Amino acid sequence: MTKKKVGMIGVGLMGHGIARNIVRKGWPLRFLEHAGNQPVQDLVALGAQALDDARALARASDIVLLCVTGSPQVETILTGDGGILAVMRAGQVVIDCSTAIPASTQRLARVAAEHGVHFVDAAMTRTPTEAAGGRLNLLVGAEPGVLATVRPLLQAFAENIFHAGPVGSGHRLKLLHNFVSLGSIVLLSEAAVCAQKGGIAPEVLVDALRRGGGYGAALDRLAPFLLAGDDSAVRFSLRNALKDIGYYDTMAADEGVPRTTARGVRDTLQALVDAGMGDAFLSTTPARLGQL
């Protein structure tokens, strides 16, 4: 079966791995030239084509895949000045792998539908390492028939695909996931600072947590920094963490559910960003908190 033509916007830390897997597995790939891209020489060497115009990219594609920062960027790409939905044709598909506010996603999907364009939100979990290895988790919101159409492409860069429900559900599940994941790291970071002040050695704290109820993925990701100063386990900036928790807070407010804990996490991250630490990796949070 002939593979559909893919256009990609957003070849950053996560997007580069996605793009590399797509082109290596035989999908015709074009990507948008952008200052935020990672080096793309390897993609071009594999046969990908760079374009400098988003609308030209959309016209040349069957599927447009977005991997950008969040809702404002997605909205601009799709419906802003020079937005691509204005030139897309019926039957094309937009796949948004960004982390976004579900209400925005659903609004954009309605606009896309007016053009006959299908919308899929396919939010990612895991890290750039898994993106490069084609082992991402995707949390997908889509109609079943549309998901069936794009599943072969998603399988080119994902190990697990979770169909959360209709459009918007993938982004909703991603925010739930990130609230738990990022919130757990902030919680552990505060505990680590308190332990240090109280004279508890980091190796003792980590060992006790690992053998008890404090064990989990967040501890595994934070432990290399606590034990050896290795910040590479969570290559995710404090600024992006604040953005995601802010999105969760917005979603929770829209749903009318309690969000006291989320506000505490958000306030901690806000204080770190306000102190000029926004570009630091989330894994360094214990040290950053100690500087406040």
MOKA-V562180 format. One record per backbone hydrogen bond with DSSP energy under -0.5 kcal/mol. CO is the residue of the C=O (numbers start at 1). NH is the residue of the N-H. Records with the same first field share a line. If there is no record, write none. Layout:
# MOKA-V562180
CO: NH, NH
This chain:
# MOKA-V562180
5: 62, 63
6: 30
7: 65
8: 10, 32
9: 67
11: 38
12: 16
13: 17
14: 18
15: 19
16: 20
17: 21
18: 22
19: 23
20: 24
21: 25
22: 27
23: 26
28: 6
29: 49
30: 8
31: 51
34: 37
40: 44
41: 45
42: 46
43: 48
44: 47
49: 31
51: 33
53: 57
54: 58
55: 59
56: 60
58: 61
62: 93
63: 7, 65
64: 95
65: 9
66: 97
70: 74
71: 75
72: 76
73: 77
74: 78
75: 79, 80
76: 80
77: 84
78: 85
80: 83
83: 86
84: 87, 88
85: 88
89: 92
92: 118
93: 64, 95
94: 96, 120
95: 66, 97
96: 122
97: 124
98: 100
101: 104, 105
102: 106
103: 107
104: 108
105: 109
106: 110
107: 111
108: 112
109: 113
110: 114
111: 115
112: 115, 117
113: 116
116: 91
118: 94
120: 96, 122
121: 141
123: 139
125: 137
127: 131
128: 132
129: 133
130: 135
131: 134
136: 159, 160
137: 125
138: 140, 162
139: 123
140: 164, 165
141: 121
143: 147
144: 148
145: 149
146: 150
147: 151
150: 153, 154
151: 155
153: 156
154: 157, 158
157: 136
160: 138
161: 163
162: 140, 164
165: 142
166: 169
168: 172
169: 173
170: 174
171: 175
172: 176
173: 177
174: 178
175: 179
176: 180
177: 181
178: 182, 183
179: 183
180: 184
181: 185
182: 186
183: 187
184: 188
185: 189
186: 190
187: 191
188: 192
189: 193
190: 194
191: 195
192: 196
193: 197
194: 198
195: 200
196: 199
199: 201
201: 204, 205
202: 206
203: 207
204: 208
205: 209
206: 210
207: 211
209: 212
212: 215
216: 220
217: 221
218: 222
219: 223
220: 224
222: 225, 226
223: 227
224: 228, 230
225: 229
229: 231
231: 234
234: 236, 283
236: 282
237: 241
238: 242
239: 243
240: 244
241: 245
242: 246
243: 247
244: 248
245: 249
246: 250
247: 251
248: 252
249: 253
250: 254
251: 255
252: 256, 257
253: 256
259: 263
260: 264
261: 265
262: 266
263: 267
264: 268
265: 269
266: 270
267: 271
268: 272
269: 273
270: 274
271: 275
272: 277
273: 276, 278
277: 280
278: 239
280: 238
281: 284
282: 285
284: 287, 288
285: 289
286: 290
287: 291
288: 291, 292
289: 292
